[in-house]
Amino acid sequence: MFVYDEDSQYCYFNPNTLETSDQFFLVGVVLGLAIYNSTILDVALPPFAFRKLLASAPTYTGPITSLSRPTATHTLSDLAEFRRRHHPFSVVLNRLTCCPAVLASGLGKLLDYDGDVETTFCRDFVIESNRYGQAVQVPLCPGGEGRAVTNANRAEFVELYIKYLLDTSVSRQFEPFKRGFFSVCGGNALSLFRPEEIELLIRGSDEALDVATLRAVAIYDGWKKKEGAEEEMVIAWFWQIFAEAAAKEQRALLSFITGSDRLPAMGATSLIIKISCLGDNTRRFPVARTCFNMLGLYRYDSKESLRSKIWTAVTESEGFGLK
C-alpha cells in the first residue's frame, strides 16, 4: 500500500498498488481514530502529506478561525524530504556534475543550468515510471511526449514533474484515505490545527526522553508492596538502566514497551508505563504488552542479569513493526 524510502525513513502512497480503495479508506479511519483516542501510531508520512490532508478538508461554514487553510502546493523541498535516493533523471544530471545527486537536487540543477537545456538534456514533458517491472512513460501534460524541455519552459516542467510524483500519481489512493480520515475527524475543530500539529497528534513527539518523568508517573502491579514497589531492587535497576542508556537505546526500549519510540503530544506525563511482576528470578526474558504500555519483569538476581536480558529482548524481537 505504501512505498518506503530507506534514506528519509518516510513512507508514502504506492501509485502502483493492487489494494482496493476500501483499504486506503480504512487507513484514513485508523489515523482519525488515533487522534480521537489519543493513541500514537508510527505512521511516518512526510510532513507535506499532512499539509495536503488539511488542504483537502471539507469546507467548513461556521465561524471563521484565526488559522487559514494550508495550500496544497508541492515544492522541491517536499520532494527532497521524501525521496532522497537516486532517480533516472538525476543520473542524466550527474553526467554534468560528476557527483551523486538526488532527484530534488537534480531538478534544481536543471533550473539553474546556464547552457542550452534542450540540446543538453534532450527531455520531453514525460516522466519515466516503473510499473510492475516495466518502464513506462507518462505525459505530464497533453502532448507532453512531443514537447521538448527548454530554457523557457523548464520551470513548468519541474512543477508538473513534482505535482505528478506527489499528487497526480497517488490520487486514486489519497482520495479514499482522505475520506476515511475526515469521516472521523471532520468538523470545525480541525480548522484550529496546523499540519505539523496533526502530525504531532498522530505520530507523537520526538523530543528527548525524560526518564525521570516517565518514572514519576509509572504504576506497578503484582509486587509485594504495591505502593512501595520502587523499593524492589529490580525496579530500581530497571530505571537506572533506562537512564544510563544512550538516546537511541532509550527510544528502542520505549518502543519495546509501548510500540512507539515517541512521546504523546501532551508530553511524558501523559505516558503511563505499567511494570508488572512476573515471578522470581529466572532465565526468561522480560515481556512487553504494547497495547497496555506494560512491561513484565522477573525478580532477577543482579543488575547485570536484568541489563543483559532486557537489551536482548529489545534488540532480538519485533512486534508489529512494519515498513
Buried (B, 14 or more C-beta within 10 A) or exposed (E): EBBEBEEBEBBBBBBEBEEEBEBBBBBBBBBBBBBEEEBBBBBBBBBBBBBBBBBBBEEBEEEEBEEEEBEBBBBBEBBBBBBBEBBEBBEBBBEBEEEEBBBBBBBBBBEEBEEEBBEBBEBBBBBEBEEEEEEEEBBBEEEBEEBBBBEEBBEBBBBBBBBBBBBBBBEEBBBBBBBBBBEBBBEEEBBEBEBEBBBBBBBBBEEEBBBEBBBEEBEBEBBEEEEEBBEBEBBBBBBBBBBEBEEEBBBBBBBBBBBBBBBBBEEBEEBBBBBBBBEEEEEEBBBBBBEEBBBBBBBBEEBEBBBEBBBEBBEEEEEEEEE
